[in-house]
């Protein structure tokens, strides 16, 4: 994704324990939780697109 693109806010509800675990993984990857989740979504979208073609 191009970092210069405007971004949109995505509000979601998540179990507090799951958020803590995700935050630890994001920090271990030297990323913000937002960036880490965005990359996960991006990977899944790319996988789905590959399956379509």
N, C-alpha and C positions, 0 to 999 in steps of 0.2 A: 504494500500500500504506500502511496505517496504521502509523506508526512505533511506536505503543504496543502493537502486537501482539507476542506472544512470537515469537521467531525460532528456527529450527532450524539446526543446523550441517550443512553438506554438504561432505563430504570428497571430493576428486577428484584425480586425477593429471593433470598437464598438462606438456607439453614446456617445459623451462626457457626457451627462446627465445620461445615463444609467451607465457609468463607475463610475461617482461620487456616484450614489446611491448604486452601488455594493460595492464600497470602504467603504462607511459608514457602510454597513451591515457587511462587513468583519472585520472592526475595532471593531464593537460592539461585534463580536464573538471572539475577540482577535486573529485574523488571518491576514495573509497577503492576499492581493487580489488574488495573484497567488494560494495560498493554498486554499482559499475559493472557487475559481472557480474549482480547481482540485477536491475538495470534492463534488461539485455539479455534475460534470461530472461523477465521480465515482458512486454516488448514482443513477444517471439515467442509467448508464450501468448495474448496479446490478439489477435495476427494470426491464430493458429490458430482461436480462438473465433469470430472474425468470418467466417472461411471456412466454418465449420460452419453458421452461421445464414443 
